[in-house]
Amino acid sequence: MEAGPAEGHRYPGPVAFGVYVHVPFCRHRCDYCAFATWTDRTDLAERYLAACRRQITEAAAHLPPVTSVFVGGGTPSLVAPDALLEVLAAVPLAPGAEVTI
């Protein structure tokens, strides 16, 4: 694995770079699901999403602009829309980036 740019440096030019945001909360577990998900821990959703937001914010200064974001895992629509939007707002999106939930 190659190291990223030195601290304080941005990637030169356009680079295709995608981000996956895992939201591990579900109402029920599907038989075919192999993801790390929980059906009994939705009380942790707010803290979990806040931690995701912090981690993305810390990493954003060292990454190229994000060209695609996929939010998946469990059932992302199960969490509060405003909380999920706050996580997505921390992602440094490239112009025309694709965001899929």
C-alpha positions in Angstrom: 0.0 0.0 0.0 1.4 3.4 -1.0 1.5 6.2 1.5 -0.7 9.3 0.9 0.6 12.8 0.4 2.7 14.5 3.0 0.8 16.4 5.7 -0.7 19.6 4.4 -0.5 18.6 0.7 -3.4 17.9 -1.6 -3.5 15.4 -4.4 -2.7 17.1 -7.8 -5.4 17.0 -10.4 -8.6 14.9 -10.5 -8.4 11.6 -8.8 -11.4 9.2 -8.7 -11.8 8.5 -5.0 -14.8 6.9 -3.4 -16.0 6.7 0.2 -18.1 4.0 1.8 -20.0 5.0 5.0 -21.2 1.9 6.9 -24.5 2.4 8.9 -24.8 -0.9 10.9 -28.4 -0.5 12.2 -31.4 -2.6 11.0 -34.9 -3.4 12.1 -34.3 -7.1 11.4 -31.4 -9.1 10.0 -31.9 -10.5 6.5 -30.9 -14.1 6.1 -28.4 -13.3 3.2 -26.7 -10.4 5.0 -23.0 -10.7 5.7 -22.5 -7.1 7.0 -21.7 -6.2 10.6 -25.2 -5.1 11.6 -27.3 -4.8 14.8 -31.0 -5.0 15.3 -30.9 -4.1 19.0 -28.5 -1.1 19.2 -30.3 1.8 17.4 -29.8 3.7 20.7 -26.2 4.0 19.6 -27.0 5.6 16.2 -26.5 9.2 17.2 -23.1 8.5 18.9 -22.0 6.2 16.0 -22.8 8.9 13.4 -21.0 11.6 15.4 -17.9 9.3 15.5 -18.2 8.8 11.7 -18.4 12.6 11.2 -15.3 13.2 13.4 -13.3 10.5 11.6 -14.2 11.9 8.2 -13.4 15.4 9.3 -10.0 14.3 10.5 -9.2 12.4 7.3 -10.6 15.0 4.9 -7.5 17.2 4.9 -5.4 14.4 3.7 -7.6 13.0 0.9 -8.5 14.0 -2.6 -11.9 15.4 -3.3 -14.4 12.6 -3.1 -16.0 11.6 -6.4 -18.5 9.1 -5.0 -20.1 8.3 -1.6 -22.0 5.1 -0.9 -23.9 4.8 2.4 -24.9 1.3 3.1 -24.4 -1.6 5.4 -27.5 -2.0 7.5 -30.5 0.2 6.8 -29.2 3.8 6.4 -32.7 5.1 6.1 -33.3 3.9 9.7 -31.2 6.7 11.2 -32.3 10.3 11.6 -32.0 12.0 8.2 -30.5 15.2 9.8 -27.8 13.1 11.5 -26.9 11.3 8.3 -26.8 14.7 6.4 -24.3 16.0 9.0 -22.0 13.0 8.2 -22.3 13.6 4.5 -21.6 17.3 5.0 -18.2 16.4 6.4 -17.2 14.6 3.2 -15.2 16.9 0.9 -17.1 16.3 -2.4 -15.7 16.9 -5.8 -17.9 18.8 -8.2 -20.5 16.4 -9.7 -19.9 13.8 -7.0 -22.3 10.9 -6.8 -23.9 10.2 -3.4 -25.9 7.0 -3.0 -27.8 5.8 0.0 
